[in-house]
Amino acid sequence: MTRGGRTDQQDEPERKCIVSGESQPKGGLIRFVMGPDGVVVPDLLGRLPGRGFYVAADRAAIDKAAAKGMFSRAARQSAKAPDGLADLIEGLLARRVVELLSLARKAGLAVTGYEKVKDWLVKGSARVLLQASDGSERGKAKLRPPEKTGLFIDCLTAQELGLAFGREHAIHGALAAGGLSDRVVEEAARLAGLRGGAGRQDGGETAGRDTKTA
């Protein structure tokens, strides 16, 4: 497992990061294109027309590309990076993860609430464990990622996680296997890079223990 809970995709096309010069799967990069006004535009879905150039989904890398004129070098023309580019991308990614998670919930592929999440983990229905980044560490330690996958996403706040589930806030969530779940994992990996987080394979006690508190 890689950053933010992303799994390796051996057959995924690779692109070169203009900051590090290293090639890596496209899923771990942010694509950029030049706008008609010479301003760099992040293309999170990879669908905008024009020649694309890529930067690792990492706040330091994006800040460096903007500060050192690396976008201009890659585009071979004058390119202006908007102020707060990394913050802009972080916000867009957070919204995308929340929207995808909401779609997964509506498709019956996601649940929230300690008892429901624990039940999915115990039964083996969960592929991914989600926990709010600002939730109680004591409460979160009662659950651990699914043994088969080790996938764990903790880059969303309780408010963001709650928004995905139609609640004011949420601390625990789980995803079942499915195409939507794969997309949540991938986008969460990129968001974790912007937020300085990393996916983990360890948790607290097993899901089958201590059911009295959330």
C-alpha atoms as an extended CHARMM CRD file, in Angstrom:
* protein
*
       214  EXT
         1         1  MET       CA              0.0000000000        0.0000000000        0.0000000000  PROA      1               0.0000000000
         2         2  THR       CA              1.1970000000        3.4910000000       -0.7930000000  PROA      2               0.0000000000
         3         3  ARG       CA              0.4610000000        6.9600000000        0.5110000000  PROA      3               0.0000000000
         4         4  GLY       CA             -3.0820000000        7.6290000000        1.6550000000  PROA      4               0.0000000000
         5         5  GLY       CA             -4.1640000000        4.0180000000        1.2130000000  PROA      5               0.0000000000
         6         6  ARG       CA             -3.4630000000        3.7730000000       -2.5000000000  PROA      6               0.0000000000
         7         7  THR       CA             -2.5910000000        0.3470000000       -3.8620000000  PROA      7               0.0000000000
         8         8  ASP       CA              0.0800000000       -0.1580000000       -6.4870000000  PROA      8               0.0000000000
         9         9  GLN       CA             -1.1880000000       -0.3630000000      -10.0560000000  PROA      9               0.0000000000
        10        10  GLN       CA              1.4520000000       -2.1510000000      -12.0850000000  PROA      10              0.0000000000
        11        11  ASP       CA             -0.2740000000       -1.6280000000      -15.4430000000  PROA      11              0.0000000000
        12        12  GLU       CA             -1.1370000000        2.0180000000      -14.9050000000  PROA      12              0.0000000000
        13        13  PRO       CA              0.4740000000        4.4590000000      -17.3950000000  PROA      13              0.0000000000
        14        14  GLU       CA              3.3740000000        6.4240000000      -15.9810000000  PROA      14              0.0000000000
        15        15  ARG       CA              4.2960000000       10.0810000000      -16.3540000000  PROA      15              0.0000000000
        16        16  LYS       CA              7.3070000000       12.0890000000      -15.2420000000  PROA      16              0.0000000000
        17        17  CYS       CA              7.0370000000       14.6020000000      -12.4100000000  PROA      17              0.0000000000
        18        18  ILE       CA              8.4870000000       17.9380000000      -13.5900000000  PROA      18              0.0000000000
        19        19  VAL       CA              9.8940000000       18.5700000000      -10.0970000000  PROA      19              0.0000000000
        20        20  SER       CA             11.6250000000       15.3060000000       -9.2180000000  PROA      20              0.0000000000
        21        21  GLY       CA             12.1780000000       14.0730000000      -12.7580000000  PROA      21              0.0000000000
        22        22  GLU       CA             10.9880000000       10.6490000000      -11.6590000000  PROA      22              0.0000000000
        23        23  SER       CA              8.3560000000        8.6240000000      -13.5030000000  PROA      23              0.0000000000
        24        24  GLN       CA              5.4620000000        7.1590000000      -11.5670000000  PROA      24              0.0000000000
        25        25  PRO       CA              1.8670000000        5.9990000000      -12.1500000000  PROA      25              0.0000000000
        26        26  LYS       CA             -0.4670000000        8.7840000000      -13.2570000000  PROA      26              0.0000000000
        27        27  GLY       CA             -2.7590000000        8.1200000000      -10.3080000000  PROA      27              0.0000000000
        28        28  GLY       CA             -0.1970000000        9.5920000000       -7.9200000000  PROA      28              0.0000000000
        29        29  LEU       CA              0.3070000000       12.7800000000       -9.9310000000  PROA      29              0.0000000000
        30        30  ILE       CA             -1.5780000000       16.0010000000      -10.5800000000  PROA      30              0.0000000000
        31        31  ARG       CA             -1.9790000000       16.9300000000      -14.2480000000  PROA      31              0.0000000000
        32        32  PHE       CA             -1.7260000000       20.5740000000      -15.2870000000  PROA      32              0.0000000000
        33        33  VAL       CA             -2.4900000000       22.3490000000      -18.5480000000  PROA      33              0.0000000000
        34        34  MET       CA             -2.0240000000       25.9050000000      -19.7410000000  PROA      34              0.0000000000
        35        35  GLY       CA             -5.1050000000       28.0990000000      -19.7210000000  PROA      35              0.0000000000
        36        36  PRO       CA             -5.7510000000       30.5660000000      -22.5550000000  PROA      36              0.0000000000
        37        37  ASP       CA             -4.5320000000       33.4120000000      -20.3360000000  PROA      37              0.0000000000
        38        38  GLY       CA             -1.2100000000       31.7470000000      -19.5740000000  PROA      38              0.0000000000
        39        39  VAL       CA             -2.2860000000       30.6290000000      -16.1080000000  PROA      39              0.0000000000
        40        40  VAL       CA             -1.5930000000       27.0770000000      -14.9830000000  PROA      40              0.0000000000
        41        41  VAL       CA             -4.8090000000       25.0620000000      -14.5060000000  PROA      41              0.0000000000
        42        42  PRO       CA             -4.9600000000       21.8540000000      -12.4250000000  PROA      42              0.0000000000
        43        43  ASP       CA             -6.7470000000       19.0830000000      -14.3080000000  PROA      43              0.0000000000
        44        44  LEU       CA             -7.7300000000       16.5680000000      -11.6370000000  PROA      44              0.0000000000
        45        45  LEU       CA             -9.8420000000       14.4540000000      -13.9780000000  PROA      45              0.0000000000
        46        46  GLY       CA             -7.2220000000       14.4360000000      -16.7350000000  PROA      46              0.0000000000
        47        47  ARG       CA             -9.7170000000       15.5140000000      -19.3780000000  PROA      47              0.0000000000
        48        48  LEU       CA             -8.8090000000       19.0800000000      -20.2830000000  PROA      48              0.0000000000
        49        49  PRO       CA             -7.4420000000       19.6090000000      -23.8100000000  PROA      49              0.0000000000
        50        50  GLY       CA             -3.8630000000       20.5980000000      -24.4200000000  PROA      50              0.0000000000
        51        51  ARG       CA             -0.4330000000       19.2740000000      -23.5610000000  PROA      51              0.0000000000
        52        52  GLY       CA             -0.3190000000       18.1520000000      -19.9630000000  PROA      52              0.0000000000
        53        53  PHE       CA              2.5390000000       18.2360000000      -17.4910000000  PROA      53              0.0000000000
        54        54  TYR       CA              2.6080000000       16.4790000000      -14.1570000000  PROA      54              0.0000000000
        55        55  VAL       CA              3.6380000000       17.0920000000      -10.5590000000  PROA      55              0.0000000000
        56        56  ALA       CA              3.5610000000       14.5580000000       -7.7380000000  PROA      56              0.0000000000
        57        57  ALA       CA              0.5230000000       14.8750000000       -5.4780000000  PROA      57              0.0000000000
        58        58  ASP       CA              2.6730000000       16.4040000000       -2.7710000000  PROA      58              0.0000000000
        59        59  ARG       CA              2.3480000000       19.9030000000       -1.3080000000  PROA      59              0.0000000000
        60        60  ALA       CA              6.0980000000       20.5490000000       -1.2340000000  PROA      60              0.0000000000
        61        61  ALA       CA              6.4740000000       19.5070000000       -4.8710000000  PROA      61              0.0000000000
        62        62  ILE       CA              3.6230000000       21.7320000000       -6.0330000000  PROA      62              0.0000000000
        63        63  ASP       CA              4.9310000000       24.7010000000       -4.0310000000  PROA      63              0.0000000000
        64        64  LYS       CA              8.3890000000       24.1900000000       -5.5190000000  PROA      64              0.0000000000
        65        65  ALA       CA              7.0410000000       23.9910000000       -9.0680000000  PROA      65              0.0000000000
        66        66  ALA       CA              5.1960000000       27.2680000000       -8.5790000000  PROA      66              0.0000000000
        67        67  ALA       CA              8.0650000000       29.0850000000       -6.8480000000  PROA      67              0.0000000000
        68        68  LYS       CA             10.8900000000       27.9450000000       -9.1380000000  PROA      68              0.0000000000
        69        69  GLY       CA              9.2390000000       28.5640000000      -12.5100000000  PROA      69              0.0000000000
        70        70  MET       CA              9.0730000000       24.8680000000      -13.3130000000  PROA      70              0.0000000000
        71        71  PHE       CA              5.6710000000       25.1880000000      -14.9710000000  PROA      71              0.0000000000
        72        72  SER       CA              7.1150000000       27.6410000000      -17.4880000000  PROA      72              0.0000000000
        73        73  ARG       CA             10.0000000000       25.2910000000      -18.1980000000  PROA      73              0.0000000000
        74        74  ALA       CA              7.6750000000       22.3250000000      -18.7150000000  PROA      74              0.0000000000
        75        75  ALA       CA              5.2310000000       24.2750000000      -20.8840000000  PROA      75              0.0000000000
        76        76  ARG       CA              8.0550000000       25.9480000000      -22.8440000000  PROA      76              0.0000000000
        77        77  GLN       CA              6.3320000000       29.2780000000      -22.4800000000  PROA      77              0.0000000000
        78        78  SER       CA              5.5760000000       31.7960000000      -19.7750000000  PROA      78              0.0000000000
        79        79  ALA       CA              3.2570000000       30.1640000000      -17.2510000000  PROA      79              0.0000000000
        80        80  LYS       CA              1.8010000000       31.8260000000      -14.1820000000  PROA      80              0.0000000000
        81        81  ALA       CA              0.8740000000       29.6680000000      -11.2140000000  PROA      81              0.0000000000
        82        82  PRO       CA             -2.0830000000       31.1040000000       -9.2720000000  PROA      82              0.0000000000
        83        83  ASP       CA             -1.4640000000       32.1510000000       -5.6830000000  PROA      83              0.0000000000
        84        84  GLY       CA             -2.1730000000       29.3840000000       -3.1960000000  PROA      84              0.0000000000
        85        85  LEU       CA             -2.0850000000       26.6820000000       -5.8800000000  PROA      85              0.0000000000
        86        86  ALA       CA             -1.5080000000       23.8330000000       -3.4120000000  PROA      86              0.0000000000
        87        87  ASP       CA             -4.3950000000       25.0460000000       -1.2360000000  PROA      87              0.0000000000
        88        88  LEU       CA             -6.6310000000       25.2340000000       -4.3130000000  PROA      88              0.0000000000
        89        89  ILE       CA             -5.7840000000       21.6720000000       -5.3080000000  PROA      89              0.0000000000
        90        90  GLU       CA             -6.2610000000       20.4170000000       -1.7440000000  PROA      90              0.0000000000
        91        91  GLY       CA             -9.7460000000       21.9320000000       -1.6380000000  PROA      91              0.0000000000
        92        92  LEU       CA            -10.6920000000       20.4490000000       -5.0120000000  PROA      92              0.0000000000
        93        93  LEU       CA             -9.4150000000       17.0140000000       -4.0130000000  PROA      93              0.0000000000
        94        94  ALA       CA            -11.2300000000       17.1130000000       -0.6710000000  PROA      94              0.0000000000
        95        95  ARG       CA            -14.4860000000       17.9490000000       -2.4180000000  PROA      95              0.0000000000
        96        96  ARG       CA            -13.9210000000       15.1750000000       -4.9360000000  PROA      96              0.0000000000
        97        97  VAL       CA            -13.2470000000       12.5650000000       -2.2310000000  PROA      97              0.0000000000
        98        98  VAL       CA            -16.3710000000       13.6330000000       -0.3380000000  PROA      98              0.0000000000
        99        99  GLU       CA            -18.4820000000       13.4780000000       -3.5110000000  PROA      99              0.0000000000
       100       100  LEU       CA            -17.1790000000       10.0280000000       -4.4660000000  PROA      100             0.0000000000
       101       101  LEU       CA            -17.7050000000        8.7500000000       -0.9380000000  PROA      101             0.0000000000
       102       102  SER       CA            -21.2560000000       10.0930000000       -1.0070000000  PROA      102             0.0000000000
       103       103  LEU       CA            -21.8940000000        8.2190000000       -4.2590000000  PROA      103             0.0000000000
       104       104  ALA       CA            -20.4750000000        5.0690000000       -2.6830000000  PROA      104             0.0000000000
       105       105  ARG       CA            -22.8310000000        5.4990000000        0.2790000000  PROA      105             0.0000000000
       106       106  LYS       CA            -25.8320000000        5.8620000000       -2.0290000000  PROA      106             0.0000000000
       107       107  ALA       CA            -24.7490000000        2.7300000000       -3.8820000000  PROA      107             0.0000000000
       108       108  GLY       CA            -24.6430000000        0.7880000000       -0.6230000000  PROA      108             0.0000000000
       109       109  LEU       CA            -20.8550000000        0.5220000000       -0.6760000000  PROA      109             0.0000000000
       110       110  ALA       CA            -20.1600000000        2.6720000000        2.3950000000  PROA      110             0.0000000000
       111       111  VAL       CA            -21.3780000000        2.8820000000        5.9840000000  PROA      111             0.0000000000
       112       112  THR       CA            -20.6070000000        5.0790000000        8.9740000000  PROA      112             0.0000000000
       113       113  GLY       CA            -21.0610000000        4.7520000000       12.7220000000  PROA      113             0.0000000000
       114       114  TYR       CA            -18.8560000000        2.7120000000       15.0300000000  PROA      114             0.0000000000
       115       115  GLU       CA            -21.1360000000       -0.3290000000       15.3330000000  PROA      115             0.0000000000
       116       116  LYS       CA            -21.8790000000       -0.5680000000       11.5990000000  PROA      116             0.0000000000
       117       117  VAL       CA            -18.2380000000       -0.1720000000       10.6820000000  PROA      117             0.0000000000
       118       118  LYS       CA            -17.1820000000       -2.7200000000       13.2720000000  PROA      118             0.0000000000
       119       119  ASP       CA            -19.7920000000       -5.1570000000       11.9640000000  PROA      119             0.0000000000
       120       120  TRP       CA            -18.4810000000       -4.8170000000        8.4000000000  PROA      120             0.0000000000
       121       121  LEU       CA            -14.9130000000       -5.3490000000        9.5910000000  PROA      121             0.0000000000
       122       122  VAL       CA            -15.8090000000       -8.4360000000       11.6110000000  PROA      122             0.0000000000
       123       123  LYS       CA            -17.8200000000       -9.9650000000        8.7380000000  PROA      123             0.0000000000
       124       124  GLY       CA            -15.1350000000       -9.1770000000        6.1650000000  PROA      124             0.0000000000
       125       125  SER       CA            -17.4300000000       -6.8780000000        4.1880000000  PROA      125             0.0000000000
       126       126  ALA       CA            -15.1070000000       -3.8710000000        4.4760000000  PROA      126             0.0000000000
       127       127  ARG       CA            -12.2680000000       -3.2970000000        2.0510000000  PROA      127             0.0000000000
       128       128  VAL       CA            -11.2390000000        0.0940000000        3.4360000000  PROA      128             0.0000000000
       129       129  LEU       CA            -11.4470000000        1.6670000000        6.8930000000  PROA      129             0.0000000000
       130       130  LEU       CA            -12.0350000000        5.4150000000        7.0520000000  PROA      130             0.0000000000
       131       131  GLN       CA            -11.4400000000        7.4920000000       10.1730000000  PROA      131             0.0000000000
       132       132  ALA       CA            -11.5840000000       11.2360000000       10.7050000000  PROA      132             0.0000000000
       133       133  SER       CA             -8.1950000000       12.9060000000       11.0260000000  PROA      133             0.0000000000
       134       134  ASP       CA             -9.4160000000       14.9840000000       13.9660000000  PROA      134             0.0000000000
       135       135  GLY       CA            -11.3200000000       12.2200000000       15.7510000000  PROA      135             0.0000000000
       136       136  SER       CA            -10.4460000000       10.9050000000       19.1850000000  PROA      136             0.0000000000
       137       137  GLU       CA             -7.3670000000        8.7080000000       19.0230000000  PROA      137             0.0000000000
       138       138  ARG       CA             -8.7700000000        6.5440000000       21.7960000000  PROA      138             0.0000000000
       139       139  GLY       CA            -11.9700000000        5.9430000000       19.8690000000  PROA      139             0.0000000000
       140       140  LYS       CA            -10.2090000000        5.3250000000       16.5720000000  PROA      140             0.0000000000
       141       141  ALA       CA             -7.7960000000        2.8460000000       18.1530000000  PROA      141             0.0000000000
       142       142  LYS       CA            -10.6690000000        0.4180000000       18.7370000000  PROA      142             0.0000000000
       143       143  LEU       CA            -10.8340000000       -0.3690000000       15.0160000000  PROA      143             0.0000000000
       144       144  ARG       CA             -8.1440000000       -1.5490000000       12.6620000000  PROA      144             0.0000000000
       145       145  PRO       CA             -7.9870000000       -1.8180000000        8.8500000000  PROA      145             0.0000000000
       146       146  PRO       CA             -9.3100000000       -4.9560000000        7.1180000000  PROA      146             0.0000000000
       147       147  GLU       CA             -6.7920000000       -7.7760000000        7.4000000000  PROA      147             0.0000000000
       148       148  LYS       CA             -7.0280000000       -8.7020000000        3.7150000000  PROA      148             0.0000000000
       149       149  THR       CA             -6.2220000000       -5.2380000000        2.3490000000  PROA      149             0.0000000000
       150       150  GLY       CA             -4.7550000000       -3.1420000000        5.1640000000  PROA      150             0.0000000000
       151       151  LEU       CA             -6.3690000000       -0.1170000000        3.4830000000  PROA      151             0.0000000000
       152       152  PHE       CA             -6.8480000000        2.8560000000        5.7920000000  PROA      152             0.0000000000
       153       153  ILE       CA             -7.8880000000        6.4180000000        4.8790000000  PROA      153             0.0000000000
       154       154  ASP       CA             -7.5590000000        9.1720000000        7.4710000000  PROA      154             0.0000000000
       155       155  CYS       CA             -7.1510000000       12.3640000000        5.4330000000  PROA      155             0.0000000000
       156       156  LEU       CA            -10.7220000000       13.6780000000        5.8760000000  PROA      156             0.0000000000
       157       157  THR       CA            -11.8950000000       15.7120000000        8.8470000000  PROA      157             0.0000000000
       158       158  ALA       CA            -14.9440000000       14.6750000000       10.8580000000  PROA      158             0.0000000000
       159       159  GLN       CA            -16.9360000000       17.4350000000        9.1670000000  PROA      159             0.0000000000
       160       160  GLU       CA            -15.9010000000       16.2920000000        5.6820000000  PROA      160             0.0000000000
       161       161  LEU       CA            -16.5830000000       12.6540000000        6.4870000000  PROA      161             0.0000000000
       162       162  GLY       CA            -19.9430000000       13.6350000000        7.9250000000  PROA      162             0.0000000000
       163       163  LEU       CA            -20.7910000000       15.6130000000        4.7920000000  PROA      163             0.0000000000
       164       164  ALA       CA            -20.2380000000       12.5050000000        2.6940000000  PROA      164             0.0000000000
       165       165  PHE       CA            -22.7150000000       10.5870000000        4.8670000000  PROA      165             0.0000000000
       166       166  GLY       CA            -25.2850000000       13.3690000000        5.2020000000  PROA      166             0.0000000000
       167       167  ARG       CA            -24.4240000000       14.0700000000        8.8340000000  PROA      167             0.0000000000
       168       168  GLU       CA            -22.9810000000       16.9700000000       10.7800000000  PROA      168             0.0000000000
       169       169  HSD       CA            -19.8660000000       14.9200000000       11.4750000000  PROA      169             0.0000000000
       170       170  ALA       CA            -18.6280000000       11.3350000000       11.4070000000  PROA      170             0.0000000000
       171       171  ILE       CA            -15.5680000000        9.6310000000       12.8600000000  PROA      171             0.0000000000
       172       172  HSD       CA            -15.6600000000        6.0910000000       11.4580000000  PROA      172             0.0000000000
       173       173  GLY       CA            -16.5230000000        4.7840000000        8.0020000000  PROA      173             0.0000000000
       174       174  ALA       CA            -15.9910000000        1.7050000000        5.8730000000  PROA      174             0.0000000000
       175       175  LEU       CA            -15.9860000000        0.9550000000        2.1630000000  PROA      175             0.0000000000
       176       176  ALA       CA            -16.8880000000       -2.3160000000        0.4920000000  PROA      176             0.0000000000
       177       177  ALA       CA            -15.1600000000       -3.5040000000       -2.6770000000  PROA      177             0.0000000000
       178       178  GLY       CA            -16.2720000000       -1.8770000000       -5.9130000000  PROA      178             0.0000000000
       179       179  GLY       CA            -15.3290000000        0.5640000000       -8.6350000000  PROA      179             0.0000000000
       180       180  LEU       CA            -16.4220000000        3.5930000000       -6.6380000000  PROA      180             0.0000000000
       181       181  SER       CA            -14.3900000000        2.4250000000       -3.6770000000  PROA      181             0.0000000000
       182       182  ASP       CA            -11.2990000000        2.1590000000       -5.8800000000  PROA      182             0.0000000000
       183       183  ARG       CA            -11.7890000000        5.7660000000       -6.9730000000  PROA      183             0.0000000000
       184       184  VAL       CA            -12.2020000000        6.9380000000       -3.3750000000  PROA      184             0.0000000000
       185       185  VAL       CA             -8.9500000000        5.2010000000       -2.4320000000  PROA      185             0.0000000000
       186       186  GLU       CA             -7.0640000000        6.7440000000       -5.3450000000  PROA      186             0.0000000000
       187       187  GLU       CA             -8.2990000000       10.2920000000       -4.8020000000  PROA      187             0.0000000000
       188       188  ALA       CA             -7.7870000000       10.0280000000       -1.0400000000  PROA      188             0.0000000000
       189       189  ALA       CA             -4.1750000000        9.0670000000       -1.7160000000  PROA      189             0.0000000000
       190       190  ARG       CA             -3.6450000000       12.2860000000       -3.6310000000  PROA      190             0.0000000000
       191       191  LEU       CA             -5.4160000000       14.3120000000       -0.9460000000  PROA      191             0.0000000000
       192       192  ALA       CA             -3.2000000000       12.7520000000        1.7220000000  PROA      192             0.0000000000
       193       193  GLY       CA             -0.1800000000       13.9650000000       -0.2320000000  PROA      193             0.0000000000
       194       194  LEU       CA             -1.4680000000       17.5240000000       -0.1190000000  PROA      194             0.0000000000
       195       195  ARG       CA             -2.2470000000       17.2360000000        3.5840000000  PROA      195             0.0000000000
       196       196  GLY       CA              1.0150000000       15.6130000000        4.5250000000  PROA      196             0.0000000000
       197       197  GLY       CA             -0.6360000000       12.3750000000        5.5970000000  PROA      197             0.0000000000
       198       198  ALA       CA              0.1400000000        8.7990000000        4.7280000000  PROA      198             0.0000000000
       199       199  GLY       CA             -1.8730000000        5.6200000000        4.6700000000  PROA      199             0.0000000000
       200       200  ARG       CA             -1.1410000000        3.0820000000        7.3620000000  PROA      200             0.0000000000
       201       201  GLN       CA             -1.6420000000       -0.6320000000        7.6360000000  PROA      201             0.0000000000
       202       202  ASP       CA             -1.7460000000       -0.7180000000       11.4080000000  PROA      202             0.0000000000
       203       203  GLY       CA             -4.6170000000        0.1590000000       13.6830000000  PROA      203             0.0000000000
       204       204  GLY       CA             -5.5310000000       -0.2350000000       17.2910000000  PROA      204             0.0000000000
       205       205  GLU       CA             -7.2070000000       -3.2910000000       18.7270000000  PROA      205             0.0000000000
       206       206  THR       CA             -9.0390000000       -5.6290000000       16.4070000000  PROA      206             0.0000000000
       207       207  ALA       CA            -12.5630000000       -4.7010000000       15.3980000000  PROA      207             0.0000000000
       208       208  GLY       CA            -14.0220000000       -7.5230000000       17.4210000000  PROA      208             0.0000000000
       209       209  ARG       CA            -12.9840000000       -6.0270000000       20.7510000000  PROA      209             0.0000000000
       210       210  ASP       CA            -14.3630000000       -3.3950000000       23.0550000000  PROA      210             0.0000000000
       211       211  THR       CA            -17.7360000000       -2.4290000000       21.6520000000  PROA      211             0.0000000000
       212       212  LYS       CA            -18.8760000000       -0.1850000000       24.4870000000  PROA      212             0.0000000000
       213       213  THR       CA            -17.6140000000        3.1680000000       23.2580000000  PROA      213             0.0000000000
       214       214  ALA       CA            -17.2370000000        4.8900000000       19.8910000000  PROA      214             0.0000000000
